[in-house]
Amino acid sequence: MDENNVAARYDLRGLKCPLPVLKTKKRMTALEPGARIWVETSDPLATVDIPHFCSEYGHKLLETHSVEGGHRFLIEKGS
């Protein structure tokens, strides 16, 4: 990852659909295009919802990881 574009972490574990996507959407409105954020979730539906959200709003889903108790997604804000 580019050292000048360090990703913030956003912990949404414990929230159920649709809250992880809604909160991610709200958080990303304040970010500049190209900014990156790690979103951490425990909701199994996030594996479908987060990629769909990124596609729908023009963001790049750079990485997806299964982690203990959930998933992590690295998202780069689109223009």
C-alpha positions, 0 to 999 in steps of 0.5 A: 500500500502507498505509504502516503495513503494509510488506511483508517480502521472502522470497527463495525463488529456487532452490527447487523445488516444493513447498519455496516453498509449504512455506517460505511457509506456515511463515514466515506462521505467525509473522505477525499477521493483516493482515501482508504479505510479498513472496515471490520464487520461480524455480520456474514451478509457484509461479504455480499453487501460491502462489495455491492456497495463499492460497486454501486457507489464507484469505490474500489474494494482492494482487499477482503479478508476473513478474520476471527469473528468476521471480515475486513474490507479495504476500500478506496473511495472513488471520485 
